Amino acid sequence: MSDKVVTRFAPSPTGYLHIGGARTALFNWLYAKHTGGTMLLRIEDTDRERSTEAATAAILDGLTWLGLSWDGEAVSQFERAPRHREVAEELVRLGKAYYSYETPAELEAMREAARAKGLPPRYNGQWRDRDPSEAPPGLKGAIRIKAPTEGETVVHDRVQGEVRFPNKDLDDFIILRSDGNPTYMHAVVVDDHDMGVTHIIRGDDHLTNAARQTVIYNAMGWDVPSMSHIPLIHGADGAKLSKRHGALGVEAYRSMGYLPEALLNYLARLGWSHGDDEVMSIKDMIGWFDIGDVNKGAARFDFAKLEALNGVHMRKMDDHALFDIFVATLPYLEGGPALAARLDDQKKAQLLAALPGLKERAKTLVELVDGAGFLFAERPLPVDEKAAALLSGEARAVLRGAHATLTAVSGDWTAATAEAAIRDFAQAGGHKLGAVAQPLRAALTGRSTSPGVFDVLAVLGREESLARIADQID
């Protein structure tokens, strides 16, 4: 075996890339990056009934959006079926596997007999040592592996520790069906071996498969890769993750306005930690991650924590970088397409100028769309209920004075010149600053909350600002 680490992510294309799959991909990717290795991608599309092209495309799209790049082309498991057959037949030649010729009815009778004795339904090995010449004519046999019958099979797991399986519990399972199609159990081993995979990192729902797969590795005399079975993700209530908890495809998180980096940070923290570090960059995660540090227990998915973390990442992000991601994500966001349609050069410049103030108040890109709404509003502005309450009779009188003051601002129109003028006006009229700023905000944005009101004046510019205020005092 080479010293270079090779991991793999191997999803089944029966649906979108869900959040648990995304975390498995992330752990494989981080471990490969941390060790200077590579991560391969294999699409386990042997279930022809349920595998779809659309699901494969959605998985590739989800990984790409998250930035989890793989090395080389994605491998199709289905296309490798001839190789899986070849290995199964090789095992028969080596005397490590055999053809069995049961009809479905015979297998069912075998199961019933075991159940009647209170035993788990297992294959009884009746063809293990029989001569294939005794096979019923015209019946195609299935190939079964000769599982060891004594002792135990040990899985050395870097997360779960040493897991022991009594061999009496492993029956001679099928590796090649009678129709010539390989079973999942067998295909995985052949693919992982041929692809040079050194480290298998996957959900702990595969832990029992690990024992059976070890039997195939040993029968072929192949090295067993290092195994790490990571705990599943549960909902905040401790139940297995379902749609209502957030078991959605990653594309749903994109449309909810989460940043890829924040989502990866959150997923990395589900089951793995590095001291008290909550907020991590991709670079931090690569530097710190080790598969041996993953917890055994299930992690709980919490939307409130993800949202708070996303807000932190947005505030830390460079404005130009955030702007680029925001614009690229607009087509997927609620209310985004309408905004994207009106994003000309002038609006782009305004949006970029408004970002420092907008991102302080937003936890997601959807909230950013909402917060940026005032930039795109058509005059006369729709005014919400809270803002309308700030534009009462007395406030309108204050607004008139503020309008006259701002009209008289000469020279550059900036947040600083606007603020100086309004402070002077408030002081001269004996008003508290808030008594002037609140009606101004309502007139300029149609809302009671927004970025700082002087920033809003600067971003909207002299002409638009004065026109919006005038609309509310006429």
Secondary structure as UniProt FT lines:
FT   STRAND          6..9
FT   HELIX           19..34
FT   TURN            35..36
FT   STRAND          38..43
FT   TURN            48..50
FT   HELIX           53..66
FT   STRAND          75..76
FT   HELIX           78..80
FT   HELIX           81..93
FT   TURN            94..95
FT   STRAND          97..100
FT   HELIX           104..116
FT   TURN            117..118
FT   TURN            126..129
FT   HELIX           132..134
FT   TURN            137..138
FT   STRAND          142..145
FT   STRAND          152..157
FT   TURN            158..160
FT   STRAND          161..166
FT   HELIX           167..169
FT   STRAND          174..176
FT   TURN            178..179
FT   HELIX           184..194
FT   TURN            195..196
FT   STRAND          199..203
FT   HELIX           204..206
FT   HELIX           207..220
FT   STRAND          226..230
FT   STRAND          233..234
FT   TURN            236..237
FT   HELIX           243..245
FT   HELIX           250..255
FT   TURN            256..257
FT   HELIX           260..268
FT   TURN            275..276
FT   HELIX           282..288
FT   HELIX           291..293
FT   STRAND          299..300
FT   HELIX           303..316
FT   HELIX           319..329
FT   HELIX           330..332
FT   TURN            334..335
FT   HELIX           336..341
FT   HELIX           345..360
FT   HELIX           365..371
FT   HELIX           373..376
FT   HELIX           385..389
FT   TURN            390..391
FT   HELIX           393..407
FT   HELIX           415..429
FT   HELIX           433..445
FT   HELIX           453..460
FT   HELIX           462..473
//
